[in-house]
Amino acid sequence: MKRSEINTALKEMEAFINKYKFALPPFCHFTPEDWQTKGSEYDEVRDNMLGWDITDYGLGDFYKTGFSLITIRNGNLAMKDKYVKTYAEKLLYLREGQYAPLHFHFLKMEDIINRGGGNILIRVYNSTKDEQLDKENDVEVNMDGRKTMVPAGTQVRLTPGESIAIQAYMYHDFTVEKGTGPVLLGEVSECNDDNTDNRFLESIGRFPAIEEDEPPYRLLCNEYPMGG
């Protein structure tokens, strides 16, 4: 992605968050220049990849296949002695026309909450023993205290305020219901590890290669300089 595309996506998500009056933690407002002055007191942000995250899944077409995210809090499965949190929280932003591909998590269970905007459609499948789509068996869906079974491949609709619990090994994707507008999602989960815990159905990337055509507005969660 071009840095200018990333900057535009960051500012768009930031404006949408402000519209729905969700206050972000201070580190989300740090400029690249601010980060040059931050020492080891901010190692939790660096080590646990807190902050802004823009992905085009390595496909080079962000507005077709892409997502904007912020990790607000997180533990660290690889550094459990240092970081004892067993939970994570994210904000996610998806425009109409964008798509987040089918994937599951080996370890993480998560609740996806529609925090405001349009309606989100989440397609669900169980996975087979060889980690492919189970297209035969119904999927158990838990939404806001209500349990039901839906056919494999059902797109579950979440209107603002509604949520769904995504179990480990449950394939899911995201798209916005046409005509309803962009969506702000919340994610409350067990520890998040994007490097080891994501199983995408198709082989795709996670973090974008960046073409530096203008200065960064914010640093992404994998770009922080080391603390002193």
N, C-alpha and C positions, 0 to 999 in steps of 0.2 A: 504494500500500500504506500501511496505517497503520504509524507508527513502532513501535507495540507488536507488530505482526506481524513486522516486521524484527528487533526485539530478540529475540523468541522464536525465530526461525529461526537467528539468530547463536548464541544460547546452546545450541540443540540441536546444531548442527554442532560447536561447540566441545567439547561433552560427548562427542560421538561420536569426534572426533579424539583426545581424551584417553583414551578407552576403548581405542583402538588404538595408543596410546603414540607418536603422531607429535608431536614437539616443534616448535612454531611459532617463527618469528623474533620478536625483541623487539617490533617495531613492531605486530605483530598484537595485542599486549596493551595498547597505549596507549588510555587513555580519551579522551573528547572534551576534558577538561580538560588532559590531558597534551599534546595536539596544540597547544594554545594557547601552549605553552612551547617548541615545536620550531622551530628556525630553518632556514636554508638547507642545513644539513648533511643534512637529510632530503628534499632536492629530488628525489632519485632515486625515493623512494617516491611523492611527489606526481606527478612528471612521467610516470612509467611506470605509474601506477595500480596500485601494489602494495597488497595488503591485502584487506579484506573486500568482498564483492560479493554482493548479493541481487537477484534479478530475477524479476519476474512477467511479463516480456515485454510489459508494457503492457496485459495482458488482465484484470488485476484479480482473478485467481483463482489465487493462488500455489500452493496445495496441489493444484491440478490441472495447471497449466502454470507451472512455476517451477524455480529452481535456486539453490543456495547454493554460493558459490565463495570461494577465497582465491588471489590471485596472489602467489606467494612471491618470484619473481624474473622480470625481463623486461628486454629491450632497448627501443629506441624507434626505429621506422622513420622518424619525422619529425625526430629529433634524433640522427642517427648519429654526428656528430662528438663530441657530449657523452657519449652512452651507446653503447658499442661492443659490448655483449653481443648476440650473434646468436641467443639462445635464451631460453626462458621455462619456468617451472614453476608449476603450479597444483594445488590440491586442490579437489575438487568433491564435493558431497554431495547425494544424491537419495533422497527418501523413496519408499516404496511409494505408488503412485497419482499421483506427479508425472511430468511429461513435459517434456522439452526438445525443441522443434520441429526439423523438418528444416532443415538449413542446410549450406553448405559454406564453405570459406575460399579466397580467391583466391590467397593466397601461402603461408599457414602449413601445414606438415606437422606432425602431432602423433601421439604415442603416447598412448593412453588405457589406463590400468592400473587394474585392480580391486585396491585396496589393502586391502579388508576389508569384511566385512558380507555382504550378499546377492549375488545375481547380477544383472549389468547386461545389458540387451538393447540392442544398437545396430543399427538398421536402416540398410542401406547401398544406395545407388544411385550410378551414374555420373551426371554431368550432360550435357545436350545442349549443342550450340553456342549455343543461345539461353538457356542457364542454367535449363532445366527438367529434370524427372526423365527419365532414360533408363530406360524400363520394359522394354526389350527385351534389352539386352546384359548378360552376366554381369559381375560385379564381382570384381576381383582383391583378395583379402584376405590380408594378412600378419599372422600372429599368433605371436609368440614364436619366430621363426625358421622358421616353417612357412608356405609360400605355397599358396593354394588358390583356386579360382574358385567363386563362389556366384551363384545366380540374383538378378536385380535385386529389391530389396525384402526380401531375407533379413534376419532379425533374428539377428545374431551374438551368442552368449551368452559373456560373460566371467565365470568363477567367480573367487573370490579368488586373486590372484597372476597371472592371465592378462592379456594386453594385446593391443591391436590397433593397427596403424599406419594412420592416416587421411591419405590423400594430399590435396593441394589439388584442388579441384573434385569431391571425393567427397561427395555428400550423406549426412548421417548424423543420427540422432536418438537420444535416450536414454530408456529407461524401465526400471523395476525388475521383474524376474521376480516375478510374484505369489507370495506366501507365503514369500519368501526374506529379507525385511527390508531396511532401508535400506542404502545402499552408500556407501563412501568411495572416490572415484576419484582417481588421480593423472593429471596431464597434463604430459608433457615435449614441448616443441615448439620450433619456430622462434619468432621474436619474435611477440608477440601484440598486435593492434590491433583492439579491439572497435568502434572508430568507423568503420573503413574496410574491414576485411578479412572481414566476415561477410556472407554472402548467404543470407537466409532465404527458403525457398520461398514462404511467405506473408508479406505485409507486416505486421510486428509491431515493437514497440519493444524496447529493450535495457535501459535503466535505468528504475526505477519512479518515478512521481510519488509523493511522500511526504506523508501527512497526519500532522501532528505532534500526536499525542494523548498522548505521554509523552516524557521526555528520551531521547536516544540512548544505548544501551549501548556501542556502538563506532561510529566514523564509517566510512561506506562509502568505497570507493576514489575516488569522484568528489566527496567532500565535504570534503577537507582544507582548512584555512585556509592561505593563502600563508605561506611562511617569511620570516623577517626578513633 
